[in-house]
Amino acid sequence: MGMTMAEKVLARASGREKVQPGEFVTGKIDILMGHDLSFYAGYEAMIKSGYHRVWDSDKIVAIIDHAVPAPNVAYADVHRKIREYVKTQGIKNFYDAGVGICHQILPEKGHALPGRLIVGGDSHTTTYGALGAASCGIGISEVAYVMVKGSLWFRIPETIRFILKGMLPRGTSAKDIILKIAGQYTAEVAQYKAVEFAGPLAKSLSVDQRMTISNMGVEIGTKFAFFEADEKTVSYLKERTDQPVKPFGPDPEAKYLAVYEMDVSMMEPQVAFPHNVDNVKSISEIGEIPVQQAFIGSCTNARTEDLERTAAILKGRRVHPGTRLLVIPASHVILTELSKSGTIQTLLEAGAMIGTPGCGPCGGGHMGILAPGETAISSTNRNFKGRMGSPESFVYLASPETVAASAIEGKIADPRKYLKN
């Protein structure tokens, strides 16, 4: 019997020829990622437990991204301590404030390779499944454990396969696909299961768009959120690493818990209403909903293609006077590319505020948080109560295109009217 992608990775990592759903294994970790919140908390817990050296400094990636620039003395002190700690431990894969968001940096710097087992102190570590890696978020105690031992236990998950078909209609993108899945199948459909996104549409998606879907895989409960590593994956990574990169996918005879088919040919732009990611409606079902803030950023939708599509809608237009548009690119590399291409200039001329690459208001930490009673439309991945500031504020989730159109009109708006046929 063949194995799914999750089974193949966990079998290899645990030294087994074959594994089956429901079994427990201990897997050797290929990469551990921690950001300014989880990395600091993880090594502090490690030290308190009496351990003072990490298991392998070459397999740890530390990133400062959640609160950049440091918004207060407490964060500044945490950042200082992280900088000192990575030096004492000889951790070379350290990316300081302004380099970018962790889930952009690992793929961008060539750490997320097909078939690797990657864990990170952030729930959206599922992003690297877009490149064929088995990647998932873990808690602080687990971060500390992996720092010391370099391994972690896993229960082999069952796998669900989503077959994506059709062509993306005008004005829609990968964000609409994953919101449609969440709305149709609920946020619980893949609870502690692996997911494989496959089919002709999945194959046609760019690496950027695949990362959007894998990033939000955790929002439907998945442990791992895979795309097969194909020629696009190999091409993307060969420019970013000197490590060997090979295609990676499931065995042809792999067994799945369920297989769902989705044809997106007639799909409209999708919007998730407060305060749940699976509270999704099509744009034609939405009435007049004014927005005081529009945010395009985060580890979900702040990549080059996202911001280029945003600029195409905003070009020659202005942000509504009653709405703030905040744009934060996912990395310094992306910001530099878009500055050279003129995309950033287009956004500035439209009235956008451009932020330092990082997480910004996504987690409610700083930069663009909402006041009581305010409403935002955002390209981020979560809209729980208080996620972006006041618990009395409201966050709607949508694609960069829909956010851009909404910024122009000052209310949630259909992006298709701003796009040429």
N, C-alpha and C positions, 0 to 999 in steps of 0.2 A: 504494500500500500504506500502511495506517495505521501508527501508532506506539504503542508501549507508553508507560506513564508515564515510565519512565527515559529512553527515547529522546526523548520530547518535551522533557523538561527539559534534557537534554544537547545536543540540537539547538539550542534557544534560547540556552543559555549559551555555546555555541561559535560562534554566528552562522551556523548551517547551517539550511537548510530541512528537511533530512531526514538521519537517520543510520541505520546498520545495525549489528547486533551484530558485534563483532570490530574495528570501526574505532577508531582512536585520535583523540581530540580534545583540545583545550585549552579548558577551560571557565572562564568568569569566575565567581568565587565571590560569592554574595549575602551569606552570613553565615559568619564564622569564629568558632568557639567554643573557648575554652580554660579549663580549671579550674586550681586552685592547683598541680597537678603539671605539666600540659602547657603551660599558658600561661607559667609562669615558665621552664620549660625551653626553650620555643619562642623567647621573646624574648631569652633568654641566647644561644642559638645564632645568632639573627639578628645580635646585637651582635658576637659573635665573628667573624662573617663580614664585618663592616665596614659593616653597615647600621644606621641609627639612627632612622629614621622608618617607621612602619607605612604601608601603602598607602592605607588609608581608615579613620580612627578610628570612623566611624559604622557600619561593617560588622563590627566586632569586638565580641564579647560575652565578657567575662571574669568568672569566677565562682570564689569560694572556697567549696568544698563538701566536699572529700575528707577533710580533717582539721580538723574544727571541733567545739568550740573547739580551738585549737592545742594539741596534746598535749605538745609539747616546745619547747625553745628554737630548734631548727633550723626547725621548721615556723613558729613565730612570726616568725622572721626572713624566711622566704620570703613570708609573708603581708604583712609590712611593706613588703618590696621591691615586691610587686605593687601595693599601694596607692599607692606613690610613682610607679611606672612609668605606671599608667593616667592619673595626673594630668599627667605630663610629655607624654604622647601625646595627651591630650584625648579619651580613651576614656570616653564617657559611659555606655555600657551595661556598667557594672560592678556586680556584686552581691556584697556582702561576706558574711563568715561569718554564718550563721544565716538568710539569705534563703531558701536551699533548694538542692536538688540540681539540677545543670545541666540534666538532661533533663526536669525539671519546669518549671524557670524559663523556658527558651526558649519553650515553648508558652504558659505562664501569662502571660508579659510580651509576647506578641504578636510574637515574632521568627520563629517557625516558620510560614511561610505557604505555601499550596498553590503548587506549581510552582517554588519556590525551590530553588537548589542550595546546600546547607549542608554544611560540613565541620567536624569537631570533633576535638580532641585526646583522644578517648575512644571506645572501640569501640562503645559503646551509643548513639552519635549516630544510629543507625538509628531511634530512637524517633520522630523528627519525621515519618517516613513515615506515621504515623497521621493526620497532617493534610495529606497529599498532597505533602509536600516530598521531594525527592531528597536524603537526608542520610546521611552515612557517617563513620566514624571514620578518622583519619589519624595517622601517626607524628610524632614530634617534629621531624624534619628537614622534613617536609612542612608542619607548622604554621609553622615559621620561614620557609619559602619563600612560603607564602600571605600571611603577615604583610607581606612585602616586595612581592610581585608581584600578589597579588589574584587569582591564577588557578592552575590545577592541571590536569595531564593525566589523562585517564580513558580506559579501554578501554570501549567501549559494551557493556554486559552483555546476555546473553540473559536472558529473563524467564520465570519460572515463575508460574503462576496457581493459587492454592488457592481452590477454590469451597467455602465453608463453608455447611453446611445444617443444618436441624433446630433444635430449641430446647434451650438449656442446661438440663440436668436440675438438680433441686434439689441444692444443695450444691456446684455447680461454677461456674466463672467463666472469664474469658479466660486465666488462667494455665494452667488445665487444658488448654485448646485448644492452646496453643503447646507445652506439654510432650508432649501426645499426638502432635503433628506431629513433634517431635524424636524421640520414641520409635519412631514408625512409619516415618519416612522417613530417619532418621539426621541427625547433625550436619553431614554433608557434602552434603546434598541440593541446597543452593543455593550451593555454593562459587563466589564471584565471579559470582553471578547476581543479578538483581533479582527480587523476589517481589511479586506483587499478591495481597492477600487480598480476596476478593470473594464474591458470593453473598448470599442472603437473611439468613443469620446475621451475616455481616460488616456488612451494612447496619444490622442491628438493634442492634449493639453501641454502647455509649456511647463518647465520646471517651476517657474514662479507660481503658476496657477495650481499646480499639484501641491505646492507647499501650503497654499491657502486652505485647501481641503484637508490635508493631513493635520495641519495645525488645529483645526476645529473638530478633528476626529474625537478628541476627548469630550467635546460637548454632546456627543451621542453615546458617551460612556466607554469608548474603546480603550483597550490597553495599548494596542499598536494600530497604526493607520497607514497601511502600505499602498504604494504604487509599485509595479514591477520596475526594476532598474533596467531600462532599455538603452537604445543608442543615444537618446536625448540626455539621459542621466550620465552616461559615460562621457559624452562630449562636454557636458557642464563641468564635471568633476576633473577631467584631465587638464583643464586650464587652471585648476586650483590645488592640485596635489601631485607629488611625485610618487605616491603609493600606487600600486596596481589597482585598476578599476575594471571590474567585469560585470556584465549583465547578471541580474539575479531575480528569480521569480519562483513561483510555486511549482511543484511537480505536476505534470499533466493529470495524474490520477489522484490528486489531493482531494480529501473529503471535507465538505463544508457543512456547518450547522444549518445554514440557509443561504439561498441565492436570490437576490432581489434585482429586478431590472427597472431602470428608469430612463425614459426617453424625454429629453429636455427640449425637443424641437418647438413645443408650444409654450414653453415656460416664460412667464413674465418676470421682471425684477421682483425680488423677494425682500420682505422687511420683517425682522423679528421685533415684536412688541414687548414692552416691559411686562414682567420682570423675569422672563424666561426665554432662553434661546430657542426653544421649540414652539413658542407662541408666534407662529409665522403666518403672514398673509401676503398675497400677491398685491402688487402696486395698485391694481384696478379696484381693490377692495378697501382702499384707504381713503378716508375723507380728509378734511382740512386739519392738519396737525402742524402748528407753527413750531419752529426750532430756533433756539437762541444760540446753539453751538453746533457746528459741523466739524467732525474730527476725522481726518484721513491719516492713519498711522497704525502702529502696533506690529506685533509679530505676525499678524494675519494678512494685512493688506497695505504694506508700505514699501513695496519693492518697485523696481524700475517700471515694469509694465503697468502696475497699479497707478503710479503717479503720471505716467504718460497718458493713460486713458482719462485721468482726472483733468489734466491740462487740455486735452482735446475738447472737453466740454466747457471749460472755463475760458478758453481762448477768446478774446474780444468781448468778454462779458465781465460783470462785476458782482461781487458778493452782496447779498441783500443787506441794507443798512441796519437791520435789526438782528443780524446773525453774525457770529464770529466764525471764521474758518481757520482752523489750525491744521497744519500739515507737518508731520514729523517723519522724514525718511527713515528706513530701517537700518541704514548703515552710512558711514562716512563715504564709503565707495560709491554707494547709490547717489548720495547727495552731490558728490563730485561729478559723476557722470551726467546727472540731470542739470547741473550748473553749466557744464560745457555744451550740452545740447540745446540750451535755452528754455528747457521745461520749467526750471525754477523761476526764471524771469516771467514766464507766462503766468505762473501761480501768483507771484508778487503783484503783477499788474492787475490781476483780478481782485486783489485785496486780501490774499491769504497771509497768515503769519507762519513763518517757517521756523521749526524748532530744532534743537540739537538732537542728532540721532539717539534714540533711546525709547523707553516705554511711554513717557509722557503721562497723560491723564488716564491711561487704560486701567491701571489698578487703583486709581483714586489718590495716588501719592502726592503729585504736584503738577504744575503746568497745565492749566486748562480745566481744573476741576469745576464742578457745577454747584451753583447756589441752590438753596431750597426753592422748589417750584419751577426750576429751569428744565428745559428739554433739550436733549442732544440727539443727533443722528450720527452714527459712528461706524467706521469700518473695522472696529475691534471685534473681539470674540465673545464677550460676555456682557450681559445687561442686567445683572442681578441688582437688587435694591442697594444703593450706596456704592456701587462699583466705581462710579466716576465722580465721587464727591458726596454731596448731601444725600442722606437716605430719603429725602423728600424730593429728589430730582428723578428724571425719567430718561432712560437711554433706549433708543431704537437702533438696531443693527442692520446694516445694508452694505452693498458693494460700494467701492470708491465712486463708480459712476452715479449711483443714486445719491450718495452723500454730496457730490459736486452739484448735481441738479438741485438738490434741496438747499444748498448754500446760496445758490442764485435766487431762488424763489422765496427763501425764508420760511419754507414749510416743506414737508416731505413731498418730493416730486418725482415724476417719471423721467428718467434720463433719456429715453428714446427720442423725445422731441428735440433734443439738442444734438442728435447724431445724424449724419447724412446717411441716406439709404444705400 
